[in-house]
């Protein structure tokens, strides 16, 4: 079905309202579909709008997008003449990037923010002449639509970069001053760790490509047959290179619809759900990798709460709940262990972040719906529509929290807040209805807006059917409302 101008405008507005995280996930999925030759109606328009939106919102220090060509153009991408070359260089590393602050380490993953300074260091200091030749070669091949040869050129350049990094690091190993100078040139918080891991990833490129070919593009449920295939391949390939276990686990996690399911590999490999037994397995890193991802999600929710966007993204809270529950059910964390303490800390961090929002709901409802005397109402005024919408969304968010309360360690505060809202609505809807029935010209608009807000809140708390009953009651009230004095005299 062709996309008309009106439909395109609506689609553009919808995409612009998505969060950066949602846009990035959608863009990556569409580009993977495009690379597999699986087009969908309007794909070109959607991808173009996503890239423009990403470019408009990216911070000045953001890393270049690293999805395969055709490349995105974020605000801090390399100059136009080498952006495509950078895209191809980093495309293979996409599963290993994490969208998190570099101060929060993730086992087996690189902060996306390090991509830009590493690329600039490669271009400026590490292999400037080779980089210039590589950039020209890629531009020429892509202009000729020879994508395959361009990827081969990127692979060859990656090999050259690995050699140059190993030589540069070896040259400064015995000199602290030279090490500090090199770290300053690289410009990332953990410079040597970052480039060392980069070389490890690039040196295992061919092995990981084989592993990637064994995995579906998206794994909805990590079942035993997937796990057996993964562990058989990794066990036969890793040998003495135990770091390959970590790399393989991160690669697998990038394909999982629910990243926490990664721990199933560790449980299956250990043939036990006891932490001590799992810790002895080479697949034990699956647990700290999953915990770090859960903690990242909690930080993302904290950020959304601060921006007032959490209520618009209920899926994130569910994702956190499912991950916490999965960790607790797949692994026996009943006894004290480092993993049990880590999960308890994450749940405590989440409860601390949610408490102000949850506990504010009863007060917001009371402030909006408090029955006021006519003399306290400004003639012709209404309650703030924006505050009503925010409160309605927050009530819905608390209702969702109530569903997940036990697992997220917010049971008591959520039940208390929700119960207070229920009780207030049960006892104040009738006075609001009576006030609407008795309203005059000066206070009618205000009392109508209060009652309308109460209907919206009741729909969230008691359901749409109950809210519809209130609407009918208001219609009856308006039909039997008090007549003005003049009309009564004539009667």
LINBELUR-V494098 format. One line per field, one symbol per residue. ss: DSSP state (@ for helix, = for strand, . for the rest). psi: psi as a letter, one per 40 degrees, with the letter a starting at -180 (. if undefined). burial: I if it has 9 or more other C-alpha atoms within 8 Angstrom, else O. Layout:
ss=???
psi=???
burial=???
//
This chain:
ss=....@@@@@@@@@@@@@..@@@@@@@@@@@@@@@@.......@@@@@@@@@@@@@@@.........................@@@@@@@@@..@@@==...........==..@@@@@@@@@@@@@.@@@@@@@@@@@@@@@@...@@@@@@@@@@@@@@@@@@@@@@@@@@...@@@@@@@@@@@....@@@@@@@@@@@@@.@@@@@@@@@.....=....@@@@@@@@@@@@@@@....@@@@@@@@@@@..=..@@@@@@@@@@@@...=@@@@@.....@@@@@@@@@@@@@@@@@@@@@@@..@@@.@@@@@@@@@@@@@@@@@.=.....@@@@@@@@@@@@@@@@@@@@@@@@@@@@@@@@....@@@........@@@@@@@@@@@@@@@@@@@@......@@@@@@@@@@@@@@@@@@@@@@@@@@@......@@@@@@@@@@@@@@@@@@@.@@@@@@@@@@@@@@@@.....@@@@@@.
psi=hihiddddddddddddeiiddddddddddddddddefgiiheddddddddddddddehideiiiieiiihiigidfiiideedddddddeddedeeihgiheehihheihhdeedddddddddddcgddddddddddddddddefgdddddddddddddddddddddddddedehdddddddddddeidgdddddddddddddedddddddddeiidhhdhgiddddddddddddeddbegddddddddddddeehdgddededdddddefiehdddddeieededddddddddddddddddddddefeddegdddddddddddddddddigfdihidddddddddddddddddddddeeddddddddehhiideehhheiiihdddddddddddddddddddedddeffddddddddddddddddeedddddddddeiaddeddddddddddddddddddeiddddddddddddddddfihiidddddd.
burial=OOOOOOOIOOIIOOIOOOOOOOIIOOIIOIIOIIOOOOOOOOIOOIIOIIIIIIIOOIOOOIIIIIIIOOIIIIIIIIOOOIIIIIIIIIIOIIOIIIOOOIOOOIIIIIIIIIIIIIIIIIIOOIIIOOIIOIIOIIIOIIOOOIOOOIIOIIIOIIIOIIOIIIOIIOOIOOOOOOIOOIIOOIIIOOIOOIIOOOIOIIIIIOOIOOIIOOIOOOIOOIOOOIIOIIIOIIOOOIOOOIOIIIIIIIIIIIIIOIIIIIIIIIIIIIOOIIIOIIOOIOIIIIIIIIIIIIIIIIOOIIOIIOOOIIIOOIOIIIIIIOIIIIIIOIIIIOOOOOIIIIIOOIIIIIIOOIIOOIIOIIOIIIOIIOOOOOOOIOOIIIIOOOOIOOIIIIIIIIIIIIOIIOIIIIIOIIIOIIOIIIOIIOOIIOIIIIIIIOIOOIIIIIIIIIIOIIIIIIIIIOIIOIIIOIIOIIOOIIOOOOOOOOOOOOO
//
